[in-house]
Amino acid sequence: MSDNLLTPLPVKGGSQFHVPGFTPSATPEPPHRHHVVQNTAGYEDIVFEGKKTQALNVEEIVSKSGFVPQNLVHNEVAWFYNNLGIDDQYFRMESAETVAEHVTSLYGAKILAWSRHQKQLDINLEKRPKQMRFTSTLLLLVSLTPRPTSKLGELLRSRISTLRFVDPSTYLVPSSTRIDDKFLDIPMKDGTFRLETYRSAGNVASNVAQQLRCYFVTKCNFVNPSPDPKTADYSDIQKVSDQTFLSKVSPNTLEIYQSLMQAALTRTGPVVECYEVEGNTLERRVVIAYRHASTNHFFSAMSDLYHFYGLYSTRKYVERFSNGMTIISIYLHSLRGPPIESAITQVIREASLVFCLPNNPFFQPSTHHAVQEAAYAYCASIFSQHFLNRLGPSYLALKGLLNESDPMQAGVLNDIKRRFREETFTRQSITEVVLAYPSIIRLLYVNFALVHYINASSSRQQLMPTLSYQRLQTGTPLTDEELYANIRKSASNSHDLQVLESFLVFNKHILKTNFYTPTKVALSFRLDPAFLPDAEYPMTPYGLVMVVGSDFRGFHLRFKDVARGGIRIIRSRNKENYSINLRQQFDENYNLAFTQSLKNSTIPEGGAKGTILPELESNPRACFEKYVDGILDLLIPGQSPGIKDPIVDLYNRPEALFFGPDEGTADMMDWAALHARERGYAQWKSFTTGKSAGLLGGIPHDAFGMTSLSVRQFIVGIYRSLGLKETEVTKIQTGGPDGDLGSNEILLSRDKTITIIDGSGVIHDQAGLDRSELIRLAQARLMVSNFDSSKFSKEGYFVSVDANDVVLPSGEIIPDGTAFRNDAHFRYKADIFGANLFITQQARLVLEKKGVVLFKDASANKGGVTSSSLEVLVGLGLDDKEYLELMTSQNSPGFSEFYTNYVRDIQRTITMNAAAEFQCIWKESMNGQKPRAVITDEIGKILMKLQTQLEDSDLFENLPGRKAVLKQALPKTLIHKVGLETLMNRLPESYQRSLFASFVAFKYIFQYGLSASAVDFFHFFSHFKDESSEENNPKPVSNPPPS
């Protein structure tokens, strides 16, 4: 192929990765451009030299079988070989006996259709080897039975539609879907397969306008089965291809596939290109490259998509590569004849929606919804599942009668609340409503699209827009009031009305979405949370993001503009557990974010939390990556035409989100930061906390004892307040030496530890556990099961969770080690919680009522969030060059002096803040009757309220006062390196406001207490103003130095 026939493909912009040996183009170009290719098949044509001889053998076999009348045998075989137009690949691969069976089956199908007065034949033949090897091939030979999916698709009724075949273990299943399930979507470790499929050129009979399709599935035999991602071979198609593919592919096609592979390796989503065939106005080739396992059922979903627009394929290829890439090539024709451009444009533009939602239940023949309408309906239905106000006035009346502070009554109320949510609006009932009102759903989609659809420039819109957009231009759009009246008139009952109303609520609260972004891997919606009912969610969040992917759904919730919190993956053991998780996902997300807000009350970042719920058997990491990429679409302005176009932004302000590790995502923070960097996110250094220390400048909590330092201040605070000597105190510790808190507490303490409980069991010695042995376990991060039994006194013992009938030194028998570990009860005077939500609030109140000195986790373990907050700050305060030089150890072993000093600043901050909070809580508890657990919550709420007031006040506008506050609030190491003025220029204003407000608020409350007055605040803040005045007007020295 000549070089001028193939234009270089776009590989810059959008979601990108680094590919060894490949440098992206400096200038982004729009995808989906039409390239011109030579009018060849793309693969070497198979010519079966023995076809005539085989036909004679087949005719003889059919004749001997006796099923076909002798006078018809020759014509049936001749039609099969010469008129049906089956690719020679079929005849080359099959024996004469198999072909004879197929000829006989085709004749039998004709007789059956005639006897039933049917106009269509039903042919479903499958030949599968007992074991798929490199040299064996699965053959499917099926008739094309019509199943139109749109008005355009009615043209297909007599010629083409979804293909079906029969399997003994299933009902009729579309063959493309079955191939997805059995071969294309399975994990690579279970086998990798390539596919070729051909549509016969001729009809099955002279009086039946129907074709056959052959599917050939072959197991891949790669040149290099395990390419190294760090080498150039990883992106070299010659090194990662199947050997059969290389033997058949033309140089033209190989060059195309190489270009698309390189582009796809730099992105998270699919790369879609269209090729115009030189001198052929009837055919277009659509080639799609994407990462394996990044979606599912994509092959079959693409078939539904092009059928919807009145297109059919003559041949399709699915090529798999050992670097994890998949490339689909589809040869498309239009049933309406030329021009084909409008239908092709709609297919390639909507391929990303199909990629995001390949299993959309609303893209069905009966609804006639276009892809965009169906995708909208699916996302809106998910919104309805989670956010319909399901409790109503009866629940509110009951809530007013019951005392929620009473554990028994609160439990009854929670049970009723849960039942209302589970039984009122189920997934099935919402789906039924969507399917029952297709015309209303279409109007709701138009209402959504008129706000968020951007019609791009004419240079990119030379062809017809999508069918969904065409519908926007037909008729007069309804106003919100007219649409609501139409909904009320059309809904047959109150249940249906509430569901349809919720779709309109969804529309009215979308501030921005990536729905119309050309390239995406998940659909994301930034929502205004004002719709959340107060009865269910007493404190309205600041921001809400909903993310919908092919195999997951996710939320991100924050209570302040500047906020940070972990991203949690919610795993499900089985279908029942998944259903429970589905119902509870948003409530769990809300509660976690709210709890995080109370804990974050002393730092600039408010509370936030993200949750991801993968479907059963989904890849959690792939779900996380799509979730992150979808959210980045909302944070980064689209500036790559055709890849990441601008979106409608009703929020119209910059937003910054900071993620942290949580359950299931601890090892994914590096990827998220690097991906944000590749996407061009300016704040990538602070996008995640919990990053690798050496590689990306993370500050590990466990290595530096950050959480333990804050917990430790509460422990020693109790010692001082009660006049206790640490060496004389006996201590019981839950959490063993194998963990972060447990090991650091052992290393920091000097008490007499008598019991430690961890995952392996219970270790106890009334005389005190040997300190040197505990230190050994802590340094090696070993469980208590590794304690040297020779170090026990005569009263010491270890009971494993796996043990039964253990005899203690006292003679007591422990029948079950796990029950002993879980139900062990001890007497203690003080309890400090280092783990989140370790026990319920009701349990804390009971313990305090019994005289236990208790400090809950929201106060005691703030060291971790403080460290993470300062990890965010250093990423914002340093530019990229400074950050990589000072915070990472990529170029030299060990940490820089700046890094070491910055960590010490963090440790000092944690220690001082924890000591101050302890004194505040202790003082408040001594002055009144409130439990300390309640005081902790009150402190968090008062700080949050005061911070909001300070952020909205004009105090921040007082530049000298602001500088004085920031000088104390910012770590000294960072100020000395960068300078206060530079930091104020680099830090976003929203972050500076939050830092200013949080520092002033917690310093004031911890110093003056919860009952402080406005006069107290005046005196407190005057301290900052006085300090700034001294800096701006220094006193003259009595003896100035000589000039």
Secondary structure, 3 states (H helix, E strand, C coil): CCHHHCCCCCCCCCCCCCCCCCCCCCCCCCCCCEEEECCCCCECCCCCCCHHHHHHHHHHHHHHHCCCCHHHHHHHHHHHHHHCCCCHHHHHHCCHHHHHHHHHHHHHHHHHHHHCCCCCCCCEEEECCCCCCCCCEEEEEEEECCCCCCCHHHHHCCCCCCEEECCCCCCCEEHHHHHHHHHHCCCHHHCCEEEEEEECCCCCECCECCCEEEEEEEECCECCCCCCCCCHHHHCHHHHCEHHHHHHECHHHHHHHHHHHHHHHCCCCCEEEEEEECCCCCEEEEEEEEECCCCCCHHHHHHHHHHHCCEEEEEEEEEECCCCEEEEEEEEEECCCCCCHHHHHHHHHHHHHHHHCCCCCCCCCCCCCCHHHHHHHHHHHHHHHHHCCCCHHHHHHHHHHCCCCCHHHHHHHHHHHHHHHHHHCCHHHHHHHHHHCHHHHHHHHHHHHHHHCCCCCHHHCCCCCCHHHHHHCCCCCCCHHHHHHHHHHHCCCHHHHHHHHHHHHHHHCEEEECCCCCCCCCEEEEECHHHCCCCCCCCCCCEEEEEECCCEEEEEEECCCCEEEEEEECCCCCHHHHHHHHHHHHHHHHHHHHHHHHHHHHCCCEEEEEEEEECCCCCHHHHHHHHHHHHHHHHCCCCECCCECCCCCCCCCCCCEEEEECCCCHHHHHHHHHHHHHCCCCCHHHHECCCCHHHHCCCCHHHHCHHHHHHHHHHHHHHHHHCCCHHHCEEEEECCCCCHHHHHHHHHCCCEEEEEEECCEEEECCCCCCHHHHHHHHHHCCCHHHCCHHHCCCCCEEEECCCEEEECCCCCEEEEHHHHHHHCCCCCCEEECCCCCCCCHHHHHHHHHCCCEEECHHHHCCHHHHHHHHHHHHHHHCCHHHHHHHCCCCCCCCCCHHHHHHHHHHHHHHHHHHHHHHHHHHHHHHHCCCCHHHHHHHHHHHHHHHHHHHHHCCHHHCHHHHHHHHHHHCCHHHHHHHCHHHHHHHCCHHHHHHHHHHHHHHHHHHHHCCCCCHHHHHHHHHHHHHHHHHHHCCCCCCCCCCC
